[in-house]
Amino acid sequence: MEVRWDVFWIIMGSALLTFIPRVLPLMLFSKIQIPMWLLRWLEYVPVAVMAALIGQELFMADNQLLPITHNPALWAALPTIAVAIWTRSLLGTVLVGIVAMMILRYLMG
């Protein structure tokens, strides 16, 4: 089997570009004391990212806001969120979300 050097260097470059952003912060932050205000600020990053992803998925399509009346994903999210809060069951939440989406897609066409 012949080794193509261009493919090899593309793979090595991709590995390096994946490795550096993961290791560099660990090396940097292990050597310095992180201020409390930065730690408090970083606690909100996962929640903000998740809210942005879910909000975009529920309220937008093709870079336009979806009308509430014709938005099955938004209506399916309501019972799904309720089940997630009340039961804390991942399986129950996923099942309710799938069934709600199936029913709403059938009814809304």
Gaussian input, Z-matrix of N, CA and C with variables (Angstrom, degrees):
# hf/3-21g

backbone

0 1
 N
 C     1     B1
 C     2     B2     1     A1
 N     3     B3     2     A2     1     D1
 C     4     B4     3     A3     2     D2
 C     5     B5     4     A4     3     D3
 N     6     B6     5     A5     4     D4
 C     7     B7     6     A6     5     D5
 C     8     B8     7     A7     6     D6
 N     9     B9     8     A8     7     D7
 C    10    B10     9     A9     8     D8
 C    11    B11    10    A10     9     D9
 N    12    B12    11    A11    10    D10
 C    13    B13    12    A12    11    D11
 C    14    B14    13    A13    12    D12
 N    15    B15    14    A14    13    D13
 C    16    B16    15    A15    14    D14
 C    17    B17    16    A16    15    D15
 N    18    B18    17    A17    16    D16
 C    19    B19    18    A18    17    D17
 C    20    B20    19    A19    18    D18
 N    21    B21    20    A20    19    D19
 C    22    B22    21    A21    20    D20
 C    23    B23    22    A22    21    D21
 N    24    B24    23    A23    22    D22
 C    25    B25    24    A24    23    D23
 C    26    B26    25    A25    24    D24
 N    27    B27    26    A26    25    D25
 C    28    B28    27    A27    26    D26
 C    29    B29    28    A28    27    D27
 N    30    B30    29    A29    28    D28
 C    31    B31    30    A30    29    D29
 C    32    B32    31    A31    30    D30
 N    33    B33    32    A32    31    D31
 C    34    B34    33    A33    32    D32
 C    35    B35    34    A34    33    D33
 N    36    B36    35    A35    34    D34
 C    37    B37    36    A36    35    D35
 C    38    B38    37    A37    36    D36
 N    39    B39    38    A38    37    D37
 C    40    B40    39    A39    38    D38
 C    41    B41    40    A40    39    D39
 N    42    B42    41    A41    40    D40
 C    43    B43    42    A42    41    D41
 C    44    B44    43    A43    42    D42
 N    45    B45    44    A44    43    D43
 C    46    B46    45    A45    44    D44
 C    47    B47    46    A46    45    D45
 N    48    B48    47    A47    46    D46
 C    49    B49    48    A48    47    D47
 C    50    B50    49    A49    48    D48
 N    51    B51    50    A50    49    D49
 C    52    B52    51    A51    50    D50
 C    53    B53    52    A52    51    D51
 N    54    B54    53    A53    52    D52
 C    55    B55    54    A54    53    D53
 C    56    B56    55    A55    54    D54
 N    57    B57    56    A56    55    D55
 C    58    B58    57    A57    56    D56
 C    59    B59    58    A58    57    D57
 N    60    B60    59    A59    58    D58
 C    61    B61    60    A60    59    D59
 C    62    B62    61    A61    60    D60
 N    63    B63    62    A62    61    D61
 C    64    B64    63    A63    62    D62
 C    65    B65    64    A64    63    D63
 N    66    B66    65    A65    64    D64
 C    67    B67    66    A66    65    D65
 C    68    B68    67    A67    66    D66
 N    69    B69    68    A68    67    D67
 C    70    B70    69    A69    68    D68
 C    71    B71    70    A70    69    D69
 N    72    B72    71    A71    70    D70
 C    73    B73    72    A72    71    D71
 C    74    B74    73    A73    72    D72
 N    75    B75    74    A74    73    D73
 C    76    B76    75    A75    74    D74
 C    77    B77    76    A76    75    D75
 N    78    B78    77    A77    76    D76
 C    79    B79    78    A78    77    D77
 C    80    B80    79    A79    78    D78
 N    81    B81    80    A80    79    D79
 C    82    B82    81    A81    80    D80
 C    83    B83    82    A82    81    D81
 N    84    B84    83    A83    82    D82
 C    85    B85    84    A84    83    D83
 C    86    B86    85    A85    84    D84
 N    87    B87    86    A86    85    D85
 C    88    B88    87    A87    86    D86
 C    89    B89    88    A88    87    D87
 N    90    B90    89    A89    88    D88
 C    91    B91    90    A90    89    D89
 C    92    B92    91    A91    90    D90
 N    93    B93    92    A92    91    D91
 C    94    B94    93    A93    92    D92
 C    95    B95    94    A94    93    D93
 N    96    B96    95    A95    94    D94
 C    97    B97    96    A96    95    D95
 C    98    B98    97    A97    96    D96
 N    99    B99    98    A98    97    D97
 C   100   B100    99    A99    98    D98
 C   101   B101   100   A100    99    D99
 N   102   B102   101   A101   100   D100
 C   103   B103   102   A102   101   D101
 C   104   B104   103   A103   102   D102
 N   105   B105   104   A104   103   D103
 C   106   B106   105   A105   104   D104
 C   107   B107   106   A106   105   D105
 N   108   B108   107   A107   106   D106
 C   109   B109   108   A108   107   D107
 C   110   B110   109   A109   108   D108
 N   111   B111   110   A110   109   D109
 C   112   B112   111   A111   110   D110
 C   113   B113   112   A112   111   D111
 N   114   B114   113   A113   112   D112
 C   115   B115   114   A114   113   D113
 C   116   B116   115   A115   114   D114
 N   117   B117   116   A116   115   D115
 C   118   B118   117   A117   116   D116
 C   119   B119   118   A118   117   D117
 N   120   B120   119   A119   118   D118
 C   121   B121   120   A120   119   D119
 C   122   B122   121   A121   120   D120
 N   123   B123   122   A122   121   D121
 C   124   B124   123   A123   122   D122
 C   125   B125   124   A124   123   D123
 N   126   B126   125   A125   124   D124
 C   127   B127   126   A126   125   D125
 C   128   B128   127   A127   126   D126
 N   129   B129   128   A128   127   D127
 C   130   B130   129   A129   128   D128
 C   131   B131   130   A130   129   D129
 N   132   B132   131   A131   130   D130
 C   133   B133   132   A132   131   D131
 C   134   B134   133   A133   132   D132
 N   135   B135   134   A134   133   D133
 C   136   B136   135   A135   134   D134
 C   137   B137   136   A136   135   D135
 N   138   B138   137   A137   136   D136
 C   139   B139   138   A138   137   D137
 C   140   B140   139   A139   138   D138
 N   141   B141   140   A140   139   D139
 C   142   B142   141   A141   140   D140
 C   143   B143   142   A142   141   D141
 N   144   B144   143   A143   142   D142
 C   145   B145   144   A144   143   D143
 C   146   B146   145   A145   144   D144
 N   147   B147   146   A146   145   D145
 C   148   B148   147   A147   146   D146
 C   149   B149   148   A148   147   D147
 N   150   B150   149   A149   148   D148
 C   151   B151   150   A150   149   D149
 C   152   B152   151   A151   150   D150
 N   153   B153   152   A152   151   D151
 C   154   B154   153   A153   152   D152
 C   155   B155   154   A154   153   D153
 N   156   B156   155   A155   154   D154
 C   157   B157   156   A156   155   D155
 C   158   B158   157   A157   156   D156
 N   159   B159   158   A158   157   D157
 C   160   B160   159   A159   158   D158
 C   161   B161   160   A160   159   D159
 N   162   B162   161   A161   160   D160
 C   163   B163   162   A162   161   D161
 C   164   B164   163   A163   162   D162
 N   165   B165   164   A164   163   D163
 C   166   B166   165   A165   164   D164
 C   167   B167   166   A166   165   D165
 N   168   B168   167   A167   166   D166
 C   169   B169   168   A168   167   D167
 C   170   B170   169   A169   168   D168
 N   171   B171   170   A170   169   D169
 C   172   B172   171   A171   170   D170
 C   173   B173   172   A172   171   D171
 N   174   B174   173   A173   172   D172
 C   175   B175   174   A174   173   D173
 C   176   B176   175   A175   174   D174
 N   177   B177   176   A176   175   D175
 C   178   B178   177   A177   176   D176
 C   179   B179   178   A178   177   D177
 N   180   B180   179   A179   178   D178
 C   181   B181   180   A180   179   D179
 C   182   B182   181   A181   180   D180
 N   183   B183   182   A182   181   D181
 C   184   B184   183   A183   182   D182
 C   185   B185   184   A184   183   D183
 N   186   B186   185   A185   184   D184
 C   187   B187   186   A186   185   D185
 C   188   B188   187   A187   186   D186
 N   189   B189   188   A188   187   D187
 C   190   B190   189   A189   188   D188
 C   191   B191   190   A190   189   D189
 N   192   B192   191   A191   190   D190
 C   193   B193   192   A192   191   D191
 C   194   B194   193   A193   192   D192
 N   195   B195   194   A194   193   D193
 C   196   B196   195   A195   194   D194
 C   197   B197   196   A196   195   D195
 N   198   B198   197   A197   196   D196
 C   199   B199   198   A198   197   D197
 C   200   B200   199   A199   198   D198
 N   201   B201   200   A200   199   D199
 C   202   B202   201   A201   200   D200
 C   203   B203   202   A202   201   D201
 N   204   B204   203   A203   202   D202
 C   205   B205   204   A204   203   D203
 C   206   B206   205   A205   204   D204
 N   207   B207   206   A206   205   D205
 C   208   B208   207   A207   206   D206
 C   209   B209   208   A208   207   D207
 N   210   B210   209   A209   208   D208
 C   211   B211   210   A210   209   D209
 C   212   B212   211   A211   210   D210
 N   213   B213   212   A212   211   D211
 C   214   B214   213   A213   212   D212
 C   215   B215   214   A214   213   D213
 N   216   B216   215   A215   214   D214
 C   217   B217   216   A216   215   D215
 C   218   B218   217   A217   216   D216
 N   219   B219   218   A218   217   D217
 C   220   B220   219   A219   218   D218
 C   221   B221   220   A220   219   D219
 N   222   B222   221   A221   220   D220
 C   223   B223   222   A222   221   D221
 C   224   B224   223   A223   222   D222
 N   225   B225   224   A224   223   D223
 C   226   B226   225   A225   224   D224
 C   227   B227   226   A226   225   D225
 N   228   B228   227   A227   226   D226
 C   229   B229   228   A228   227   D227
 C   230   B230   229   A229   228   D228
 N   231   B231   230   A230   229   D229
 C   232   B232   231   A231   230   D230
 C   233   B233   232   A232   231   D231
 N   234   B234   233   A233   232   D232
 C   235   B235   234   A234   233   D233
 C   236   B236   235   A235   234   D234
 N   237   B237   236   A236   235   D235
 C   238   B238   237   A237   236   D236
 C   239   B239   238   A238   237   D237
 N   240   B240   239   A239   238   D238
 C   241   B241   240   A240   239   D239
 C   242   B242   241   A241   240   D240
 N   243   B243   242   A242   241   D241
 C   244   B244   243   A243   242   D242
 C   245   B245   244   A244   243   D243
 N   246   B246   245   A245   244   D244
 C   247   B247   246   A246   245   D245
 C   248   B248   247   A247   246   D246
 N   249   B249   248   A248   247   D247
 C   250   B250   249   A249   248   D248
 C   251   B251   250   A250   249   D249
 N   252   B252   251   A251   250   D250
 C   253   B253   252   A252   251   D251
 C   254   B254   253   A253   252   D252
 N   255   B255   254   A254   253   D253
 C   256   B256   255   A255   254   D254
 C   257   B257   256   A256   255   D255
 N   258   B258   257   A257   256   D256
 C   259   B259   258   A258   257   D257
 C   260   B260   259   A259   258   D258
 N   261   B261   260   A260   259   D259
 C   262   B262   261   A261   260   D260
 C   263   B263   262   A262   261   D261
 N   264   B264   263   A263   262   D262
 C   265   B265   264   A264   263   D263
 C   266   B266   265   A265   264   D264
 N   267   B267   266   A266   265   D265
 C   268   B268   267   A267   266   D266
 C   269   B269   268   A268   267   D267
 N   270   B270   269   A269   268   D268
 C   271   B271   270   A270   269   D269
 C   272   B272   271   A271   270   D270
 N   273   B273   272   A272   271   D271
 C   274   B274   273   A273   272   D272
 C   275   B275   274   A274   273   D273
 N   276   B276   275   A275   274   D274
 C   277   B277   276   A276   275   D275
 C   278   B278   277   A277   276   D276
 N   279   B279   278   A278   277   D277
 C   280   B280   279   A279   278   D278
 C   281   B281   280   A280   279   D279
 N   282   B282   281   A281   280   D280
 C   283   B283   282   A282   281   D281
 C   284   B284   283   A283   282   D282
 N   285   B285   284   A284   283   D283
 C   286   B286   285   A285   284   D284
 C   287   B287   286   A286   285   D285
 N   288   B288   287   A287   286   D286
 C   289   B289   288   A288   287   D287
 C   290   B290   289   A289   288   D288
 N   291   B291   290   A290   289   D289
 C   292   B292   291   A291   290   D290
 C   293   B293   292   A292   291   D291
 N   294   B294   293   A293   292   D292
 C   295   B295   294   A294   293   D293
 C   296   B296   295   A295   294   D294
 N   297   B297   296   A296   295   D295
 C   298   B298   297   A297   296   D296
 C   299   B299   298   A298   297   D297
 N   300   B300   299   A299   298   D298
 C   301   B301   300   A300   299   D299
 C   302   B302   301   A301   300   D300
 N   303   B303   302   A302   301   D301
 C   304   B304   303   A303   302   D302
 C   305   B305   304   A304   303   D303
 N   306   B306   305   A305   304   D304
 C   307   B307   306   A306   305   D305
 C   308   B308   307   A307   306   D306
 N   309   B309   308   A308   307   D307
 C   310   B310   309   A309   308   D308
 C   311   B311   310   A310   309   D309
 N   312   B312   311   A311   310   D310
 C   313   B313   312   A312   311   D311
 C   314   B314   313   A313   312   D312
 N   315   B315   314   A314   313   D313
 C   316   B316   315   A315   314   D314
 C   317   B317   316   A316   315   D315
 N   318   B318   317   A317   316   D316
 C   319   B319   318   A318   317   D317
 C   320   B320   319   A319   318   D318
 N   321   B321   320   A320   319   D319
 C   322   B322   321   A321   320   D320
 C   323   B323   322   A322   321   D321
 N   324   B324   323   A323   322   D322
 C   325   B325   324   A324   323   D323
 C   326   B326   325   A325   324   D324

   B1=1.4499
   B2=1.5290
   B3=1.2794
   B4=1.4608
   B5=1.5301
   B6=1.3245
   B7=1.4625
   B8=1.5206
   B9=1.3114
   B10=1.4623
   B11=1.5142
   B12=1.3043
   B13=1.4585
   B14=1.5158
   B15=1.3209
   B16=1.4587
   B17=1.5276
   B18=1.3324
   B19=1.4620
   B20=1.5250
   B21=1.3278
   B22=1.4642
   B23=1.5232
   B24=1.3365
   B25=1.4632
   B26=1.5283
   B27=1.3116
   B28=1.4712
   B29=1.5242
   B30=1.3327
   B31=1.4679
   B32=1.5200
   B33=1.3265
   B34=1.4686
   B35=1.5339
   B36=1.3140
   B37=1.4657
   B38=1.5128
   B39=1.3262
   B40=1.4636
   B41=1.5183
   B42=1.3281
   B43=1.4648
   B44=1.5198
   B45=1.3130
   B46=1.4662
   B47=1.5240
   B48=1.3244
   B49=1.4619
   B50=1.5267
   B51=1.3083
   B52=1.4582
   B53=1.5190
   B54=1.3107
   B55=1.4652
   B56=1.5305
   B57=1.3232
   B58=1.4738
   B59=1.5321
   B60=1.3299
   B61=1.4659
   B62=1.5311
   B63=1.3087
   B64=1.4644
   B65=1.5170
   B66=1.3100
   B67=1.4623
   B68=1.5246
   B69=1.3162
   B70=1.4626
   B71=1.5322
   B72=1.3386
   B73=1.4716
   B74=1.5308
   B75=1.3176
   B76=1.4660
   B77=1.5151
   B78=1.3103
   B79=1.4630
   B80=1.5279
   B81=1.3162
   B82=1.4554
   B83=1.5279
   B84=1.3312
   B85=1.4633
   B86=1.5175
   B87=1.3210
   B88=1.4675
   B89=1.5264
   B90=1.3147
   B91=1.4634
   B92=1.5313
   B93=1.3330
   B94=1.4606
   B95=1.5274
   B96=1.3138
   B97=1.4655
   B98=1.5287
   B99=1.3151
   B100=1.4571
   B101=1.5291
   B102=1.3413
   B103=1.4668
   B104=1.5290
   B105=1.3338
   B106=1.4670
   B107=1.5227
   B108=1.3365
   B109=1.4585
   B110=1.5264
   B111=1.3366
   B112=1.4577
   B113=1.5284
   B114=1.3193
   B115=1.4670
   B116=1.5230
   B117=1.3411
   B118=1.4717
   B119=1.5272
   B120=1.3232
   B121=1.4551
   B122=1.5311
   B123=1.3191
   B124=1.4636
   B125=1.5249
   B126=1.3303
   B127=1.4644
   B128=1.5262
   B129=1.3196
   B130=1.4663
   B131=1.5247
   B132=1.3004
   B133=1.4619
   B134=1.5348
   B135=1.3460
   B136=1.4701
   B137=1.5229
   B138=1.3270
   B139=1.4622
   B140=1.5290
   B141=1.3208
   B142=1.4629
   B143=1.5278
   B144=1.3155
   B145=1.4675
   B146=1.5274
   B147=1.3342
   B148=1.4633
   B149=1.5297
   B150=1.3299
   B151=1.4650
   B152=1.5259
   B153=1.3194
   B154=1.4637
   B155=1.5254
   B156=1.3186
   B157=1.4693
   B158=1.5232
   B159=1.3258
   B160=1.4652
   B161=1.5222
   B162=1.3287
   B163=1.4605
   B164=1.5131
   B165=1.3159
   B166=1.4621
   B167=1.5252
   B168=1.3180
   B169=1.4659
   B170=1.5283
   B171=1.3312
   B172=1.4598
   B173=1.5228
   B174=1.3149
   B175=1.4543
   B176=1.5187
   B177=1.3320
   B178=1.4611
   B179=1.5267
   B180=1.3329
   B181=1.4664
   B182=1.5206
   B183=1.2971
   B184=1.4687
   B185=1.5280
   B186=1.3306
   B187=1.4719
   B188=1.5209
   B189=1.3190
   B190=1.4612
   B191=1.5148
   B192=1.3379
   B193=1.4566
   B194=1.5192
   B195=1.3188
   B196=1.4572
   B197=1.5243
   B198=1.3334
   B199=1.4645
   B200=1.5302
   B201=1.3085
   B202=1.4657
   B203=1.5245
   B204=1.3231
   B205=1.4619
   B206=1.5240
   B207=1.3194
   B208=1.4667
   B209=1.5256
   B210=1.3112
   B211=1.4594
   B212=1.5325
   B213=1.3324
   B214=1.4667
   B215=1.5262
   B216=1.3178
   B217=1.4672
   B218=1.5229
   B219=1.3224
   B220=1.4662
   B221=1.5209
   B222=1.3175
   B223=1.4686
   B224=1.5238
   B225=1.3121
   B226=1.4714
   B227=1.5195
   B228=1.3218
   B229=1.4672
   B230=1.5237
   B231=1.3158
   B232=1.4689
   B233=1.5302
   B234=1.3444
   B235=1.4724
   B236=1.5261
   B237=1.3193
   B238=1.4637
   B239=1.5215
   B240=1.3184
   B241=1.4654
   B242=1.5202
   B243=1.3357
   B244=1.4686
   B245=1.5250
   B246=1.3247
   B247=1.4685
   B248=1.5235
   B249=1.3145
   B250=1.4657
   B251=1.5176
   B252=1.3213
   B253=1.4681
   B254=1.5205
   B255=1.3317
   B256=1.4663
   B257=1.5198
   B258=1.3305
   B259=1.4681
   B260=1.5209
   B261=1.3161
   B262=1.4702
   B263=1.5360
   B264=1.3187
   B265=1.4600
   B266=1.5288
   B267=1.3139
   B268=1.4600
   B269=1.5276
   B270=1.3258
   B271=1.4621
   B272=1.5244
   B273=1.3200
   B274=1.4627
   B275=1.5159
   B276=1.3152
   B277=1.4611
   B278=1.5249
   B279=1.3185
   B280=1.4672
   B281=1.5262
   B282=1.3212
   B283=1.4662
   B284=1.5221
   B285=1.3266
   B286=1.4669
   B287=1.5258
   B288=1.3166
   B289=1.4597
   B290=1.5181
   B291=1.3238
   B292=1.4705
   B293=1.5194
   B294=1.3335
   B295=1.4694
   B296=1.5255
   B297=1.3252
   B298=1.4673
   B299=1.5220
   B300=1.3156
   B301=1.4635
   B302=1.5275
   B303=1.3323
   B304=1.4675
   B305=1.5234
   B306=1.3156
   B307=1.4663
   B308=1.5236
   B309=1.3243
   B310=1.4675
   B311=1.5236
   B312=1.3121
   B313=1.4739
   B314=1.5243
   B315=1.3204
   B316=1.4614
   B317=1.5313
   B318=1.3367
   B319=1.4608
   B320=1.5292
   B321=1.3212
   B322=1.4684
   B323=1.5305
   B324=1.3067
   B325=1.4578
   B326=1.4457
   A1=109.04
   A2=114.76
   A3=120.73
   A4=110.44
   A5=115.07
   A6=120.90
   A7=108.20
   A8=116.08
   A9=120.11
   A10=107.42
   A11=116.65
   A12=121.26
   A13=112.50
   A14=117.77
   A15=118.14
   A16=111.20
   A17=117.01
   A18=120.67
   A19=110.21
   A20=116.53
   A21=120.56
   A22=111.10
   A23=117.45
   A24=120.71
   A25=111.91
   A26=117.29
   A27=119.77
   A28=110.05
   A29=117.03
   A30=120.94
   A31=110.63
   A32=117.58
   A33=120.37
   A34=111.34
   A35=116.97
   A36=120.43
   A37=112.10
   A38=116.65
   A39=120.37
   A40=111.06
   A41=116.65
   A42=120.17
   A43=110.89
   A44=116.84
   A45=120.90
   A46=111.13
   A47=117.12
   A48=120.30
   A49=112.32
   A50=117.98
   A51=121.14
   A52=110.62
   A53=116.96
   A54=122.57
   A55=112.65
   A56=117.02
   A57=121.14
   A58=112.78
   A59=121.15
   A60=118.56
   A61=113.69
   A62=117.56
   A63=119.85
   A64=112.28
   A65=117.39
   A66=121.09
   A67=111.99
   A68=117.63
   A69=120.71
   A70=113.23
   A71=120.17
   A72=118.35
   A73=112.50
   A74=118.04
   A75=120.05
   A76=111.07
   A77=116.69
   A78=120.04
   A79=110.87
   A80=116.71
   A81=121.00
   A82=111.47
   A83=117.32
   A84=120.55
   A85=113.37
   A86=118.71
   A87=119.43
   A88=111.08
   A89=117.26
   A90=120.91
   A91=113.49
   A92=118.01
   A93=120.02
   A94=110.48
   A95=115.36
   A96=121.81
   A97=108.07
   A98=116.54
   A99=121.03
   A100=108.25
   A101=118.05
   A102=120.10
   A103=111.64
   A104=116.11
   A105=120.94
   A106=111.79
   A107=117.70
   A108=119.70
   A109=110.83
   A110=117.28
   A111=120.78
   A112=110.77
   A113=117.22
   A114=120.38
   A115=110.93
   A116=116.73
   A117=119.83
   A118=110.31
   A119=116.54
   A120=120.70
   A121=110.65
   A122=117.77
   A123=121.90
   A124=112.61
   A125=117.94
   A126=120.43
   A127=111.89
   A128=117.46
   A129=121.42
   A130=113.39
   A131=118.90
   A132=121.52
   A133=112.29
   A134=120.57
   A135=118.39
   A136=113.23
   A137=117.28
   A138=120.60
   A139=110.32
   A140=116.96
   A141=120.77
   A142=111.38
   A143=116.79
   A144=120.23
   A145=110.41
   A146=116.98
   A147=120.12
   A148=111.23
   A149=117.27
   A150=120.51
   A151=111.08
   A152=117.26
   A153=120.38
   A154=111.22
   A155=117.03
   A156=120.20
   A157=111.74
   A158=116.40
   A159=120.07
   A160=110.68
   A161=116.91
   A162=120.15
   A163=112.41
   A164=116.57
   A165=119.78
   A166=110.78
   A167=116.81
   A168=120.24
   A169=111.72
   A170=116.97
   A171=120.38
   A172=113.49
   A173=118.14
   A174=120.31
   A175=115.07
   A176=119.05
   A177=119.96
   A178=112.10
   A179=113.97
   A180=121.66
   A181=107.23
   A182=117.69
   A183=123.15
   A184=111.41
   A185=116.73
   A186=123.87
   A187=113.39
   A188=117.48
   A189=121.98
   A190=108.95
   A191=115.06
   A192=119.59
   A193=110.07
   A194=115.98
   A195=120.87
   A196=109.32
   A197=118.09
   A198=118.73
   A199=109.96
   A200=116.10
   A201=120.91
   A202=111.30
   A203=117.50
   A204=120.20
   A205=112.91
   A206=117.82
   A207=120.90
   A208=111.06
   A209=115.93
   A210=121.13
   A211=109.27
   A212=117.44
   A213=118.87
   A214=113.62
   A215=118.07
   A216=120.09
   A217=110.98
   A218=116.82
   A219=120.35
   A220=110.90
   A221=117.34
   A222=120.41
   A223=111.28
   A224=118.08
   A225=120.59
   A226=111.21
   A227=117.06
   A228=120.29
   A229=111.94
   A230=118.12
   A231=120.60
   A232=112.66
   A233=120.38
   A234=117.64
   A235=112.85
   A236=116.55
   A237=119.79
   A238=110.97
   A239=117.02
   A240=120.83
   A241=110.55
   A242=116.86
   A243=120.34
   A244=111.06
   A245=117.15
   A246=120.57
   A247=110.46
   A248=117.49
   A249=120.66
   A250=111.06
   A251=117.26
   A252=120.66
   A253=111.02
   A254=117.27
   A255=119.99
   A256=113.33
   A257=118.09
   A258=119.21
   A259=113.73
   A260=117.98
   A261=122.50
   A262=111.41
   A263=115.92
   A264=121.69
   A265=109.25
   A266=116.45
   A267=120.32
   A268=110.78
   A269=116.93
   A270=120.23
   A271=111.01
   A272=117.09
   A273=120.54
   A274=111.98
   A275=116.37
   A276=121.11
   A277=110.96
   A278=116.71
   A279=120.68
   A280=110.50
   A281=117.21
   A282=120.27
   A283=111.77
   A284=117.13
   A285=120.12
   A286=110.14
   A287=117.52
   A288=120.38
   A289=112.64
   A290=116.60
   A291=120.48
   A292=111.07
   A293=116.39
   A294=120.11
   A295=110.62
   A296=117.25
   A297=120.20
   A298=110.72
   A299=117.21
   A300=120.27
   A301=110.90
   A302=117.58
   A303=120.54
   A304=110.85
   A305=116.29
   A306=120.38
   A307=110.88
   A308=116.63
   A309=119.59
   A310=112.16
   A311=118.33
   A312=119.53
   A313=110.93
   A314=116.66
   A315=120.20
   A316=110.32
   A317=116.41
   A318=120.37
   A319=112.82
   A320=117.30
   A321=120.36
   A322=112.83
   A323=116.11
   A324=119.33
   A325=111.18
   D1=132.43
   D2=-177.48
   D3=-86.26
   D4=138.42
   D5=177.02
   D6=-92.20
   D7=121.14
   D8=175.46
   D9=-91.84
   D10=117.12
   D11=-174.00
   D12=-68.37
   D13=-31.00
   D14=178.73
   D15=-66.41
   D16=-39.29
   D17=176.99
   D18=-67.60
   D19=-40.52
   D20=178.28
   D21=-58.87
   D22=-46.51
   D23=-177.82
   D24=-70.68
   D25=-30.99
   D26=174.78
   D27=-65.41
   D28=-43.20
   D29=178.39
   D30=-64.94
   D31=-43.69
   D32=179.42
   D33=-64.71
   D34=-41.23
   D35=177.66
   D36=-64.37
   D37=-40.91
   D38=177.33
   D39=-64.35
   D40=-40.55
   D41=177.94
   D42=-63.42
   D43=-42.23
   D44=179.26
   D45=-65.56
   D46=-42.88
   D47=179.41
   D48=-68.88
   D49=-23.38
   D50=174.46
   D51=-81.67
   D52=-36.72
   D53=-175.61
   D54=-72.99
   D55=-42.47
   D56=-174.03
   D57=-60.93
   D58=-50.08
   D59=-178.48
   D60=-65.69
   D61=-19.44
   D62=178.74
   D63=-86.58
   D64=-36.68
   D65=-175.17
   D66=-89.46
   D67=-36.21
   D68=-176.47
   D69=-57.49
   D70=-47.20
   D71=177.48
   D72=-63.17
   D73=-36.29
   D74=177.84
   D75=-63.43
   D76=-43.02
   D77=179.46
   D78=-67.19
   D79=-41.02
   D80=-177.82
   D81=-69.11
   D82=-49.26
   D83=-174.86
   D84=-77.68
   D85=-13.87
   D86=176.11
   D87=-78.19
   D88=-17.92
   D89=-177.30
   D90=-97.53
   D91=-18.05
   D92=-177.10
   D93=-119.05
   D94=159.48
   D95=175.60
   D96=-87.75
   D97=122.56
   D98=-178.38
   D99=-83.55
   D100=130.37
   D101=179.85
   D102=-64.53
   D103=151.68
   D104=-178.36
   D105=-61.85
   D106=-38.14
   D107=-178.18
   D108=-63.49
   D109=-34.48
   D110=178.66
   D111=-71.28
   D112=-39.53
   D113=176.89
   D114=-62.85
   D115=-42.62
   D116=177.98
   D117=-63.60
   D118=-40.55
   D119=179.76
   D120=-65.21
   D121=-40.86
   D122=-178.76
   D123=-67.01
   D124=-22.39
   D125=177.67
   D126=-63.67
   D127=-26.50
   D128=-177.11
   D129=-88.12
   D130=-10.79
   D131=-175.62
   D132=-63.01
   D133=-48.91
   D134=-179.51
   D135=-61.76
   D136=-39.29
   D137=179.49
   D138=-65.55
   D139=-41.77
   D140=-179.72
   D141=-65.93
   D142=-41.39
   D143=179.27
   D144=-65.56
   D145=-44.71
   D146=179.83
   D147=-64.14
   D148=-41.25
   D149=178.25
   D150=-62.95
   D151=-40.35
   D152=179.20
   D153=-65.27
   D154=-42.50
   D155=179.80
   D156=-66.29
   D157=-46.08
   D158=-178.83
   D159=-68.78
   D160=-42.38
   D161=179.74
   D162=-60.66
   D163=-42.52
   D164=178.71
   D165=-65.48
   D166=-39.19
   D167=-179.50
   D168=-68.00
   D169=-36.62
   D170=-175.98
   D171=-82.06
   D172=-34.04
   D173=-169.44
   D174=-108.93
   D175=-9.45
   D176=-174.44
   D177=-130.52
   D178=148.34
   D179=170.99
   D180=-148.47
   D181=131.93
   D182=-178.77
   D183=55.03
   D184=41.84
   D185=178.78
   D186=59.85
   D187=27.64
   D188=175.63
   D189=-134.29
   D190=148.34
   D191=177.46
   D192=-68.87
   D193=137.78
   D194=177.01
   D195=-86.51
   D196=141.24
   D197=174.24
   D198=-67.72
   D199=143.25
   D200=-175.86
   D201=-62.68
   D202=-35.66
   D203=-175.96
   D204=-70.04
   D205=-26.29
   D206=-178.80
   D207=-116.02
   D208=46.42
   D209=-176.69
   D210=-129.77
   D211=85.09
   D212=-177.09
   D213=-62.97
   D214=-31.11
   D215=179.93
   D216=-64.10
   D217=-39.83
   D218=179.18
   D219=-66.67
   D220=-44.19
   D221=179.81
   D222=-68.06
   D223=-34.85
   D224=177.34
   D225=-71.21
   D226=-27.20
   D227=179.67
   D228=-68.73
   D229=-29.42
   D230=-176.88
   D231=-62.58
   D232=-54.80
   D233=176.78
   D234=-67.22
   D235=-29.23
   D236=178.72
   D237=-64.84
   D238=-44.80
   D239=177.94
   D240=-64.54
   D241=-40.25
   D242=179.11
   D243=-61.19
   D244=-45.06
   D245=178.88
   D246=-65.18
   D247=-39.54
   D248=179.25
   D249=-62.25
   D250=-41.23
   D251=-179.00
   D252=-71.20
   D253=-44.76
   D254=-173.87
   D255=-76.54
   D256=-37.49
   D257=-173.58
   D258=-103.44
   D259=-25.42
   D260=-174.74
   D261=57.74
   D262=26.91
   D263=-178.95
   D264=-103.93
   D265=118.92
   D266=179.40
   D267=-65.34
   D268=-43.91
   D269=179.86
   D270=-62.44
   D271=-45.93
   D272=178.77
   D273=-61.87
   D274=-41.00
   D275=179.81
   D276=-63.84
   D277=-45.64
   D278=-179.86
   D279=-64.65
   D280=-43.79
   D281=-179.75
   D282=-63.51
   D283=-44.32
   D284=178.68
   D285=-62.99
   D286=-41.76
   D287=178.76
   D288=-62.70
   D289=-42.98
   D290=179.99
   D291=-66.14
   D292=-46.86
   D293=-179.04
   D294=-64.99
   D295=-42.84
   D296=178.97
   D297=-61.70
   D298=-42.42
   D299=179.94
   D300=-66.81
   D301=-39.32
   D302=177.87
   D303=-61.49
   D304=-47.22
   D305=-178.59
   D306=-63.74
   D307=-46.11
   D308=-177.98
   D309=-66.96
   D310=-37.63
   D311=177.08
   D312=-66.63
   D313=-35.34
   D314=177.51
   D315=-67.15
   D316=-44.72
   D317=-177.05
   D318=-73.44
   D319=-36.41
   D320=-176.93
   D321=-88.37
   D322=-8.62
   D323=177.09
   D324=84.96

